[in-house]
Amino acid sequence: AQISMQLVARRDRIPNEAAQLVREVFFESYQQIIDRVHEETKNIPDRWWIEIPDDDKREYEVMMREVRLQLRERGYYSADMLTLQRRIRCKLDSSRAECADPQE
């Protein structure tokens, strides 16, 4: 996800052909990457995992949304990119506050 966000956000610096190639390679490798992350996750001792309470998760979501909007206002993030990302997040979890009140 980070790779694609950088390519969308920095399209003025990366030729479209190169960006498309990287997106395709990333897309084709995505499942392999996710499988590896899950496999490596099993190697982390239980004592290192921290369960984050749902209320804290909601606060983090609000904080991250505010940061994204500030970065958009400063010209670092594209409103189109943020809208696309919000739509994906809301498709996966429509209970998020941003789904009822889009601000991109």
Biopython code that builds the backbone (N, CA, C, O; Angstrom):
import numpy as np
from Bio.PDB.StructureBuilder import StructureBuilder

atoms = [
    (1, "ALA", "N", (0.836, -1.196, 0.000)),
    (1, "ALA", "CA", (0.000, 0.000, 0.000)),
    (1, "ALA", "C", (0.874, 1.251, 0.000)),
    (1, "ALA", "O", (0.584, 2.209, -0.716)),
    (2, "GLN", "N", (1.923, 1.247, 0.784)),
    (2, "GLN", "CA", (2.784, 2.428, 0.826)),
    (2, "GLN", "C", (3.398, 2.716, -0.531)),
    (2, "GLN", "O", (3.503, 3.874, -0.933)),
    (3, "ILE", "N", (3.801, 1.684, -1.231)),
    (3, "ILE", "CA", (4.389, 1.884, -2.558)),
    (3, "ILE", "C", (3.396, 2.577, -3.477)),
    (3, "ILE", "O", (3.749, 3.547, -4.149)),
    (4, "SER", "N", (2.157, 2.092, -3.516)),
    (4, "SER", "CA", (1.190, 2.707, -4.413)),
    (4, "SER", "C", (0.871, 4.136, -4.005)),
    (4, "SER", "O", (0.701, 5.002, -4.862)),
    (5, "MET", "N", (0.787, 4.392, -2.694)),
    (5, "MET", "CA", (0.488, 5.747, -2.263)),
    (5, "MET", "C", (1.594, 6.700, -2.701)),
    (5, "MET", "O", (1.302, 7.811, -3.142)),
    (6, "GLN", "N", (2.829, 6.300, -2.591)),
    (6, "GLN", "CA", (3.921, 7.166, -3.004)),
    (6, "GLN", "C", (3.862, 7.431, -4.503)),
    (6, "GLN", "O", (4.131, 8.549, -4.943)),
    (7, "LEU", "N", (3.516, 6.429, -5.282)),
    (7, "LEU", "CA", (3.458, 6.616, -6.724)),
    (7, "LEU", "C", (2.306, 7.524, -7.129)),
    (7, "LEU", "O", (2.441, 8.318, -8.060)),
    (8, "VAL", "N", (1.194, 7.418, -6.452)),
    (8, "VAL", "CA", (0.076, 8.304, -6.751)),
    (8, "VAL", "C", (0.401, 9.721, -6.289)),
    (8, "VAL", "O", (0.148, 10.691, -7.003)),
    (9, "ALA", "N", (0.961, 9.829, -5.092)),
    (9, "ALA", "CA", (1.227, 11.138, -4.509)),
    (9, "ALA", "C", (2.355, 11.876, -5.222)),
    (9, "ALA", "O", (2.368, 13.107, -5.216)),
    (10, "ARG", "N", (3.289, 11.177, -5.827)),
    (10, "ARG", "CA", (4.457, 11.809, -6.440)),
    (10, "ARG", "C", (4.461, 11.632, -7.960)),
    (10, "ARG", "O", (5.527, 11.490, -8.560)),
    (11, "ARG", "N", (3.305, 11.638, -8.576)),
    (11, "ARG", "CA", (3.243, 11.373, -10.008)),
    (11, "ARG", "C", (3.975, 12.419, -10.840)),
    (11, "ARG", "O", (4.316, 12.162, -11.994)),
    (12, "ASP", "N", (4.219, 13.592, -10.268)),
    (12, "ASP", "CA", (4.968, 14.620, -10.991)),
    (12, "ASP", "C", (6.463, 14.286, -11.076)),
    (12, "ASP", "O", (7.186, 14.879, -11.877)),
    (13, "ARG", "N", (6.926, 13.340, -10.254)),
    (13, "ARG", "CA", (8.351, 12.998, -10.232)),
    (13, "ARG", "C", (8.655, 11.619, -10.808)),
    (13, "ARG", "O", (9.810, 11.302, -11.091)),
    (14, "ILE", "N", (7.631, 10.809, -10.980)),
    (14, "ILE", "CA", (7.842, 9.446, -11.457)),
    (14, "ILE", "C", (7.125, 9.289, -12.791)),
    (14, "ILE", "O", (5.919, 9.525, -12.867)),
    (15, "PRO", "N", (7.833, 8.900, -13.835)),
    (15, "PRO", "CA", (7.177, 8.707, -15.131)),
    (15, "PRO", "C", (6.035, 7.695, -15.012)),
    (15, "PRO", "O", (6.160, 6.697, -14.302)),
    (16, "ASN", "N", (4.943, 7.949, -15.694)),
    (16, "ASN", "CA", (3.766, 7.091, -15.593)),
    (16, "ASN", "C", (4.085, 5.628, -15.905)),
    (16, "ASN", "O", (3.560, 4.728, -15.250)),
    (17, "GLU", "N", (4.927, 5.390, -16.883)),
    (17, "GLU", "CA", (5.260, 4.018, -17.247)),
    (17, "GLU", "C", (5.951, 3.290, -16.101)),
    (17, "GLU", "O", (5.647, 2.130, -15.823)),
    (18, "ALA", "N", (6.877, 3.972, -15.439)),
    (18, "ALA", "CA", (7.592, 3.366, -14.311)),
    (18, "ALA", "C", (6.626, 3.127, -13.147)),
    (18, "ALA", "O", (6.667, 2.082, -12.499)),
    (19, "ALA", "N", (5.773, 4.091, -12.897)),
    (19, "ALA", "CA", (4.794, 3.943, -11.816)),
    (19, "ALA", "C", (3.872, 2.759, -12.083)),
    (19, "ALA", "O", (3.575, 1.981, -11.176)),
    (20, "GLN", "N", (3.425, 2.625, -13.317)),
    (20, "GLN", "CA", (2.531, 1.520, -13.649)),
    (20, "GLN", "C", (3.234, 0.179, -13.493)),
    (20, "GLN", "O", (2.640, -0.776, -12.992)),
    (21, "LEU", "N", (4.470, 0.099, -13.908)),
    (21, "LEU", "CA", (5.236, -1.142, -13.770)),
    (21, "LEU", "C", (5.364, -1.533, -12.299)),
    (21, "LEU", "O", (5.169, -2.697, -11.949)),
    (22, "VAL", "N", (5.686, -0.582, -11.447)),
    (22, "VAL", "CA", (5.839, -0.868, -10.021)),
    (22, "VAL", "C", (4.495, -1.281, -9.421)),
    (22, "VAL", "O", (4.438, -2.203, -8.608)),
    (23, "ARG", "N", (3.412, -0.603, -9.818)),
    (23, "ARG", "CA", (2.086, -0.985, -9.314)),
    (23, "ARG", "C", (1.748, -2.415, -9.719)),
    (23, "ARG", "O", (1.218, -3.176, -8.911)),
    (24, "GLU", "N", (2.046, -2.786, -10.952)),
    (24, "GLU", "CA", (1.740, -4.137, -11.426)),
    (24, "GLU", "C", (2.552, -5.189, -10.673)),
    (24, "GLU", "O", (2.016, -6.220, -10.269)),
    (25, "VAL", "N", (3.833, -4.928, -10.490)),
    (25, "VAL", "CA", (4.681, -5.874, -9.759)),
    (25, "VAL", "C", (4.202, -5.987, -8.315)),
    (25, "VAL", "O", (4.126, -7.087, -7.768)),
    (26, "PHE", "N", (3.884, -4.866, -7.704)),
    (26, "PHE", "CA", (3.381, -4.884, -6.329)),
    (26, "PHE", "C", (2.077, -5.678, -6.251)),
    (26, "PHE", "O", (1.907, -6.504, -5.355)),
    (27, "PHE", "N", (1.156, -5.430, -7.189)),
    (27, "PHE", "CA", (-0.126, -6.130, -7.201)),
    (27, "PHE", "C", (0.087, -7.642, -7.365)),
    (27, "PHE", "O", (-0.530, -8.442, -6.662)),
    (28, "GLU", "N", (0.952, -8.016, -8.285)),
    (28, "GLU", "CA", (1.210, -9.438, -8.529)),
    (28, "GLU", "C", (1.885, -10.113, -7.338)),
    (28, "GLU", "O", (1.736, -11.319, -7.143)),
    (29, "SER", "N", (2.620, -9.350, -6.547)),
    (29, "SER", "CA", (3.348, -9.902, -5.399)),
    (29, "SER", "C", (2.580, -9.771, -4.094)),
    (29, "SER", "O", (3.020, -10.284, -3.065)),
    (30, "TYR", "N", (1.451, -9.098, -4.121)),
    (30, "TYR", "CA", (0.747, -8.743, -2.890)),
    (30, "TYR", "C", (0.459, -9.961, -2.014)),
    (30, "TYR", "O", (0.779, -9.950, -0.825)),
    (31, "GLN", "N", (-0.137, -11.003, -2.577)),
    (31, "GLN", "CA", (-0.486, -12.167, -1.766)),
    (31, "GLN", "C", (0.761, -12.821, -1.171)),
    (31, "GLN", "O", (0.737, -13.270, -0.025)),
    (32, "GLN", "N", (1.824, -12.875, -1.924)),
    (32, "GLN", "CA", (3.077, -13.435, -1.416)),
    (32, "GLN", "C", (3.594, -12.593, -0.248)),
    (32, "GLN", "O", (4.079, -13.136, 0.745)),
    (33, "ILE", "N", (3.492, -11.285, -0.367)),
    (33, "ILE", "CA", (3.928, -10.388, 0.710)),
    (33, "ILE", "C", (3.076, -10.599, 1.959)),
    (33, "ILE", "O", (3.604, -10.716, 3.065)),
    (34, "ILE", "N", (1.749, -10.647, 1.776)),
    (34, "ILE", "CA", (0.847, -10.846, 2.909)),
    (34, "ILE", "C", (1.110, -12.201, 3.576)),
    (34, "ILE", "O", (1.141, -12.297, 4.802)),
    (35, "ASP", "N", (1.298, -13.238, 2.767)),
    (35, "ASP", "CA", (1.598, -14.557, 3.325)),
    (35, "ASP", "C", (2.871, -14.516, 4.163)),
    (35, "ASP", "O", (2.935, -15.121, 5.233)),
    (36, "ARG", "N", (3.869, -13.812, 3.680)),
    (36, "ARG", "CA", (5.137, -13.704, 4.421)),
    (36, "ARG", "C", (4.951, -12.935, 5.726)),
    (36, "ARG", "O", (5.511, -13.311, 6.755)),
    (37, "VAL", "N", (4.179, -11.878, 5.685)),
    (37, "VAL", "CA", (3.911, -11.104, 6.904)),
    (37, "VAL", "C", (3.222, -11.993, 7.933)),
    (37, "VAL", "O", (3.598, -11.987, 9.105)),
    (38, "HIS", "N", (2.210, -12.764, 7.503)),
    (38, "HIS", "CA", (1.512, -13.662, 8.427)),
    (38, "HIS", "C", (2.460, -14.724, 8.981)),
    (38, "HIS", "O", (2.404, -15.060, 10.164)),
    (39, "GLU", "N", (3.310, -15.238, 8.135)),
    (39, "GLU", "CA", (4.266, -16.261, 8.577)),
    (39, "GLU", "C", (5.242, -15.686, 9.608)),
    (39, "GLU", "O", (5.504, -16.311, 10.635)),
    (40, "GLU", "N", (5.774, -14.500, 9.330)),
    (40, "GLU", "CA", (6.729, -13.884, 10.263)),
    (40, "GLU", "C", (6.044, -13.460, 11.555)),
    (40, "GLU", "O", (6.666, -13.459, 12.617)),
    (41, "THR", "N", (4.779, -13.104, 11.471)),
    (41, "THR", "CA", (4.020, -12.712, 12.657)),
    (41, "THR", "C", (3.981, -13.841, 13.676)),
    (41, "THR", "O", (3.992, -13.596, 14.883)),
    (42, "LYS", "N", (3.935, -15.063, 13.196)),
    (42, "LYS", "CA", (3.899, -16.226, 14.091)),
    (42, "LYS", "C", (5.172, -16.333, 14.934)),
    (42, "LYS", "O", (5.160, -16.965, 15.990)),
    (43, "ASN", "N", (6.259, -15.728, 14.481)),
    (43, "ASN", "CA", (7.533, -15.802, 15.197)),
    (43, "ASN", "C", (7.664, -14.772, 16.316)),
    (43, "ASN", "O", (8.646, -14.789, 17.058)),
    (44, "ILE", "N", (6.701, -13.889, 16.443)),
    (44, "ILE", "CA", (6.757, -12.851, 17.474)),
    (44, "ILE", "C", (6.177, -13.418, 18.768)),
    (44, "ILE", "O", (5.035, -13.877, 18.785)),
    (45, "PRO", "N", (6.951, -13.390, 19.842)),
    (45, "PRO", "CA", (6.446, -13.918, 21.122)),
    (45, "PRO", "C", (5.198, -13.161, 21.589)),
    (45, "PRO", "O", (5.081, -11.953, 21.386)),
    (46, "ASP", "N", (4.277, -13.882, 22.209)),
    (46, "ASP", "CA", (3.016, -13.293, 22.676)),
    (46, "ASP", "C", (3.230, -12.081, 23.578)),
    (46, "ASP", "O", (2.428, -11.147, 23.572)),
    (47, "ARG", "N", (4.302, -12.098, 24.343)),
    (47, "ARG", "CA", (4.513, -10.993, 25.293)),
    (47, "ARG", "C", (4.695, -9.636, 24.606)),
    (47, "ARG", "O", (4.526, -8.593, 25.239)),
    (48, "TRP", "N", (5.037, -9.645, 23.317)),
    (48, "TRP", "CA", (5.259, -8.396, 22.595)),
    (48, "TRP", "C", (3.984, -7.828, 21.961)),
    (48, "TRP", "O", (3.969, -6.675, 21.529)),
    (49, "TRP", "N", (2.934, -8.617, 21.906)),
    (49, "TRP", "CA", (1.682, -8.154, 21.311)),
    (49, "TRP", "C", (0.914, -7.306, 22.321)),
    (49, "TRP", "O", (0.804, -7.670, 23.492)),
    (50, "ILE", "N", (0.397, -6.204, 21.870)),
    (50, "ILE", "CA", (-0.392, -5.312, 22.727)),
    (50, "ILE", "C", (-1.785, -5.207, 22.126)),
    (50, "ILE", "O", (-1.947, -4.844, 20.960)),
    (51, "GLU", "N", (-2.772, -5.523, 22.923)),
    (51, "GLU", "CA", (-4.157, -5.407, 22.478)),
    (51, "GLU", "C", (-4.600, -3.954, 22.665)),
    (51, "GLU", "O", (-4.562, -3.424, 23.775)),
    (52, "ILE", "N", (-5.007, -3.337, 21.601)),
    (52, "ILE", "CA", (-5.433, -1.937, 21.655)),
    (52, "ILE", "C", (-6.945, -1.907, 21.839)),
    (52, "ILE", "O", (-7.672, -2.490, 21.035)),
    (53, "PRO", "N", (-7.432, -1.236, 22.887)),
    (53, "PRO", "CA", (-8.881, -1.148, 23.118)),
    (53, "PRO", "C", (-9.585, -0.449, 21.940)),
    (53, "PRO", "O", (-9.017, 0.429, 21.291)),
    (54, "ASP", "N", (-10.818, -0.858, 21.689)),
    (54, "ASP", "CA", (-11.578, -0.294, 20.564)),
    (54, "ASP", "C", (-11.696, 1.226, 20.648)),
    (54, "ASP", "O", (-11.615, 1.905, 19.624)),
    (55, "ASP", "N", (-11.889, 1.773, 21.859)),
    (55, "ASP", "CA", (-11.990, 3.236, 21.990)),
    (55, "ASP", "C", (-10.706, 3.918, 21.540)),
    (55, "ASP", "O", (-10.751, 4.965, 20.894)),
    (56, "ASP", "N", (-9.569, 3.335, 21.876)),
    (56, "ASP", "CA", (-8.287, 3.898, 21.453)),
    (56, "ASP", "C", (-8.126, 3.807, 19.942)),
    (56, "ASP", "O", (-7.608, 4.726, 19.307)),
    (57, "LYS", "N", (-8.572, 2.694, 19.372)),
    (57, "LYS", "CA", (-8.497, 2.545, 17.915)),
    (57, "LYS", "C", (-9.290, 3.645, 17.222)),
    (57, "LYS", "O", (-8.838, 4.210, 16.226)),
    (58, "ARG", "N", (-10.483, 3.949, 17.754)),
    (58, "ARG", "CA", (-11.307, 5.015, 17.160)),
    (58, "ARG", "C", (-10.607, 6.375, 17.274)),
    (58, "ARG", "O", (-10.663, 7.188, 16.351)),
    (59, "GLU", "N", (-9.956, 6.611, 18.404)),
    (59, "GLU", "CA", (-9.213, 7.867, 18.566)),
    (59, "GLU", "C", (-8.064, 7.956, 17.558)),
    (59, "GLU", "O", (-7.817, 9.016, 16.984)),
    (60, "TYR", "N", (-7.371, 6.848, 17.349)),
    (60, "TYR", "CA", (-6.283, 6.817, 16.365)),
    (60, "TYR", "C", (-6.819, 7.087, 14.961)),
    (60, "TYR", "O", (-6.188, 7.802, 14.182)),
    (61, "GLU", "N", (-7.975, 6.521, 14.638)),
    (61, "GLU", "CA", (-8.575, 6.747, 13.324)),
    (61, "GLU", "C", (-8.875, 8.228, 13.105)),
    (61, "GLU", "O", (-8.616, 8.769, 12.030)),
    (62, "VAL", "N", (-9.422, 8.879, 14.130)),
    (62, "VAL", "CA", (-9.724, 10.310, 14.037)),
    (62, "VAL", "C", (-8.433, 11.109, 13.886)),
    (62, "VAL", "O", (-8.350, 12.008, 13.050)),
    (63, "MET", "N", (-7.433, 10.782, 14.691)),
    (63, "MET", "CA", (-6.155, 11.485, 14.627)),
    (63, "MET", "C", (-5.516, 11.328, 13.236)),
    (63, "MET", "O", (-5.044, 12.305, 12.655)),
    (64, "MET", "N", (-5.505, 10.114, 12.717)),
    (64, "MET", "CA", (-4.898, 9.891, 11.402)),
    (64, "MET", "C", (-5.674, 10.609, 10.299)),
    (64, "MET", "O", (-5.077, 11.110, 9.345)),
    (65, "ARG", "N", (-6.976, 10.661, 10.423)),
    (65, "ARG", "CA", (-7.788, 11.388, 9.442)),
    (65, "ARG", "C", (-7.428, 12.869, 9.450)),
    (65, "ARG", "O", (-7.278, 13.483, 8.394)),
    (66, "GLU", "N", (-7.292, 13.433, 10.633)),
    (66, "GLU", "CA", (-6.935, 14.848, 10.740)),
    (66, "GLU", "C", (-5.578, 15.116, 10.107)),
    (66, "GLU", "O", (-5.391, 16.126, 9.428)),
    (67, "VAL", "N", (-4.637, 14.214, 10.329)),
    (67, "VAL", "CA", (-3.303, 14.367, 9.740)),
    (67, "VAL", "C", (-3.390, 14.298, 8.212)),
    (67, "VAL", "O", (-2.773, 15.107, 7.520)),
    (68, "ARG", "N", (-4.151, 13.335, 7.686)),
    (68, "ARG", "CA", (-4.299, 13.223, 6.228)),
    (68, "ARG", "C", (-4.885, 14.502, 5.640)),
    (68, "ARG", "O", (-4.420, 14.981, 4.605)),
    (69, "LEU", "N", (-5.901, 15.056, 6.293)),
    (69, "LEU", "CA", (-6.519, 16.279, 5.789)),
    (69, "LEU", "C", (-5.550, 17.467, 5.855)),
    (69, "LEU", "O", (-5.526, 18.299, 4.948)),
    (70, "GLN", "N", (-4.763, 17.543, 6.913)),
    (70, "GLN", "CA", (-3.757, 18.603, 7.008)),
    (70, "GLN", "C", (-2.718, 18.465, 5.895)),
    (70, "GLN", "O", (-2.321, 19.457, 5.283)),
    (71, "LEU", "N", (-2.284, 17.245, 5.638)),
    (71, "LEU", "CA", (-1.301, 17.030, 4.571)),
    (71, "LEU", "C", (-1.900, 17.342, 3.203)),
    (71, "LEU", "O", (-1.192, 17.802, 2.307)),
    (72, "ARG", "N", (-3.183, 17.098, 3.038)),
    (72, "ARG", "CA", (-3.855, 17.490, 1.795)),
    (72, "ARG", "C", (-3.849, 19.010, 1.651)),
    (72, "ARG", "O", (-3.547, 19.536, 0.580)),
    (73, "GLU", "N", (-4.183, 19.712, 2.732)),
    (73, "GLU", "CA", (-4.224, 21.176, 2.698)),
    (73, "GLU", "C", (-2.849, 21.775, 2.401)),
    (73, "GLU", "O", (-2.758, 22.839, 1.788)),
    (74, "ARG", "N", (-1.808, 21.117, 2.820)),
    (74, "ARG", "CA", (-0.439, 21.601, 2.574)),
    (74, "ARG", "C", (0.093, 21.186, 1.207)),
    (74, "ARG", "O", (1.201, 21.560, 0.822)),
    (75, "GLY", "N", (-0.708, 20.410, 0.477)),
    (75, "GLY", "CA", (-0.317, 20.020, -0.864)),
    (75, "GLY", "C", (0.510, 18.747, -0.946)),
    (75, "GLY", "O", (1.008, 18.404, -2.018)),
    (76, "TYR", "N", (0.663, 18.043, 0.170)),
    (76, "TYR", "CA", (1.434, 16.807, 0.158)),
    (76, "TYR", "C", (0.603, 15.623, -0.331)),
    (76, "TYR", "O", (1.131, 14.715, -0.974)),
    (77, "TYR", "N", (-0.689, 15.631, -0.029)),
    (77, "TYR", "CA", (-1.568, 14.531, -0.416)),
    (77, "TYR", "C", (-2.581, 15.025, -1.443)),
    (77, "TYR", "O", (-3.041, 16.166, -1.390)),
    (78, "SER", "N", (-2.908, 14.165, -2.352)),
    (78, "SER", "CA", (-3.919, 14.427, -3.368)),
    (78, "SER", "C", (-5.303, 14.125, -2.796)),
    (78, "SER", "O", (-5.502, 13.092, -2.157)),
    (79, "ALA", "N", (-6.255, 15.023, -3.026)),
    (79, "ALA", "CA", (-7.629, 14.783, -2.579)),
    (79, "ALA", "C", (-8.196, 13.539, -3.260)),
    (79, "ALA", "O", (-8.932, 12.774, -2.638)),
    (80, "ASP", "N", (-7.859, 13.336, -4.524)),
    (80, "ASP", "CA", (-8.335, 12.144, -5.239)),
    (80, "ASP", "C", (-7.797, 10.872, -4.588)),
    (80, "ASP", "O", (-8.527, 9.893, -4.432)),
    (81, "MET", "N", (-6.515, 10.889, -4.208)),
    (81, "MET", "CA", (-5.912, 9.734, -3.557)),
    (81, "MET", "C", (-6.602, 9.468, -2.228)),
    (81, "MET", "O", (-6.911, 8.320, -1.909)),
    (82, "LEU", "N", (-6.848, 10.516, -1.450)),
    (82, "LEU", "CA", (-7.485, 10.348, -0.150)),
    (82, "LEU", "C", (-8.909, 9.823, -0.296)),
    (82, "LEU", "O", (-9.354, 9.003, 0.507)),
    (83, "THR", "N", (-9.614, 10.284, -1.303)),
    (83, "THR", "CA", (-10.974, 9.791, -1.540)),
    (83, "THR", "C", (-10.954, 8.314, -1.877)),
    (83, "THR", "O", (-11.762, 7.544, -1.357)),
    (84, "LEU", "N", (-10.045, 7.918, -2.736)),
    (84, "LEU", "CA", (-9.926, 6.501, -3.095)),
    (84, "LEU", "C", (-9.607, 5.657, -1.864)),
    (84, "LEU", "O", (-10.220, 4.611, -1.652)),
    (85, "GLN", "N", (-8.669, 6.099, -1.067)),
    (85, "GLN", "CA", (-8.302, 5.340, 0.130)),
    (85, "GLN", "C", (-9.473, 5.256, 1.110)),
    (85, "GLN", "O", (-9.719, 4.203, 1.698)),
    (86, "ARG", "N", (-10.194, 6.364, 1.285)),
    (86, "ARG", "CA", (-11.355, 6.351, 2.186)),
    (86, "ARG", "C", (-12.404, 5.368, 1.685)),
    (86, "ARG", "O", (-12.973, 4.609, 2.470)),
    (87, "ARG", "N", (-12.659, 5.380, 0.394)),
    (87, "ARG", "CA", (-13.656, 4.470, -0.172)),
    (87, "ARG", "C", (-13.264, 3.010, 0.080)),
    (87, "ARG", "O", (-14.123, 2.175, 0.367)),
    (88, "ILE", "N", (-11.984, 2.710, -0.026)),
    (88, "ILE", "CA", (-11.518, 1.348, 0.245)),
    (88, "ILE", "C", (-11.705, 1.016, 1.725)),
    (88, "ILE", "O", (-12.217, -0.051, 2.063)),
    (89, "ARG", "N", (-11.291, 1.929, 2.605)),
    (89, "ARG", "CA", (-11.458, 1.677, 4.042)),
    (89, "ARG", "C", (-12.924, 1.482, 4.399)),
    (89, "ARG", "O", (-13.261, 0.605, 5.195)),
    (90, "CYS", "N", (-13.798, 2.297, 3.813)),
    (90, "CYS", "CA", (-15.224, 2.209, 4.130)),
    (90, "CYS", "C", (-15.859, 0.953, 3.536)),
    (90, "CYS", "O", (-16.822, 0.421, 4.087)),
    (91, "LYS", "N", (-15.329, 0.488, 2.432)),
    (91, "LYS", "CA", (-15.832, -0.775, 1.872)),
    (91, "LYS", "C", (-15.497, -1.928, 2.804)),
    (91, "LYS", "O", (-16.287, -2.859, 2.959)),
    (92, "LEU", "N", (-14.326, -1.864, 3.422)),
    (92, "LEU", "CA", (-13.898, -2.913, 4.344)),
    (92, "LEU", "C", (-14.560, -2.789, 5.711)),
    (92, "LEU", "O", (-14.792, -3.792, 6.386)),
    (93, "ASP", "N", (-14.867, -1.546, 6.124)),
    (93, "ASP", "CA", (-15.474, -1.316, 7.439)),
    (93, "ASP", "C", (-16.323, -0.046, 7.385)),
    (93, "ASP", "O", (-15.818, 1.058, 7.591)),
    (94, "SER", "N", (-17.601, -0.213, 7.109)),
    (94, "SER", "CA", (-18.489, 0.949, 6.932)),
    (94, "SER", "C", (-18.855, 1.631, 8.244)),
    (94, "SER", "O", (-19.527, 2.662, 8.225)),
    (95, "SER", "N", (-18.433, 1.085, 9.384)),
    (95, "SER", "CA", (-18.746, 1.705, 10.669)),
    (95, "SER", "C", (-17.793, 2.853, 11.025)),
    (95, "SER", "O", (-18.003, 3.552, 12.016)),
    (96, "ARG", "N", (-16.765, 3.040, 10.227)),
    (96, "ARG", "CA", (-15.801, 4.113, 10.515)),
    (96, "ARG", "C", (-16.486, 5.473, 10.414)),
    (96, "ARG", "O", (-17.362, 5.670, 9.572)),
    (97, "ALA", "N", (-16.089, 6.403, 11.268)),
    (97, "ALA", "CA", (-16.702, 7.732, 11.290)),
    (97, "ALA", "C", (-16.568, 8.443, 9.945)),
    (97, "ALA", "O", (-17.483, 9.154, 9.529)),
    (98, "GLU", "N", (-15.457, 8.261, 9.272)),
    (98, "GLU", "CA", (-15.227, 8.950, 8.011)),
    (98, "GLU", "C", (-16.193, 8.512, 6.908)),
    (98, "GLU", "O", (-16.369, 9.225, 5.920)),
    (99, "CYS", "N", (-16.814, 7.352, 7.074)),
    (99, "CYS", "CA", (-17.745, 6.848, 6.065)),
    (99, "CYS", "C", (-19.043, 7.644, 6.066)),
    (99, "CYS", "O", (-19.670, 7.819, 5.021)),
    (100, "ALA", "N", (-19.440, 8.122, 7.227)),
    (100, "ALA", "CA", (-20.665, 8.914, 7.351)),
    (100, "ALA", "C", (-20.410, 10.396, 7.093)),
    (100, "ALA", "O", (-21.341, 11.153, 6.820)),
    (101, "ASP", "N", (-19.149, 10.806, 7.181)),
    (101, "ASP", "CA", (-18.814, 12.229, 7.054)),
    (101, "ASP", "C", (-17.537, 12.411, 6.228)),
    (101, "ASP", "O", (-16.507, 12.806, 6.774)),
    (102, "PRO", "N", (-17.588, 12.128, 4.909)),
    (102, "PRO", "CA", (-16.386, 12.276, 4.087)),
    (102, "PRO", "C", (-15.969, 13.743, 3.967)),
    (102, "PRO", "O", (-16.808, 14.623, 3.773)),
    (103, "GLN", "N", (-14.670, 13.993, 4.084)),
    (103, "GLN", "CA", (-14.164, 15.367, 4.021)),
    (103, "GLN", "C", (-13.053, 15.554, 3.009)),
    (103, "GLN", "O", (-12.453, 16.628, 2.955)),
    (104, "GLU", "N", (-12.763, 14.550, 2.210)),
    (104, "GLU", "CA", (-11.683, 14.690, 1.253)),
    (104, "GLU", "C", (-12.100, 15.633, 0.161)),
    (104, "GLU", "O", (-11.325, 15.893, -0.759)),
]
sb = StructureBuilder()
sb.init_structure("model")
sb.init_model(0)
sb.init_chain("A")
sb.init_seg("    ")
for serial, (resi, resn, name, xyz) in enumerate(atoms, 1):
    if name == "N":
        sb.init_residue(resn, " ", resi, " ")
    sb.init_atom(name, np.array(xyz, "f"), 0.0, 1.0, " ", f" {name:<3s}", serial, name[0])
structure = sb.get_structure()
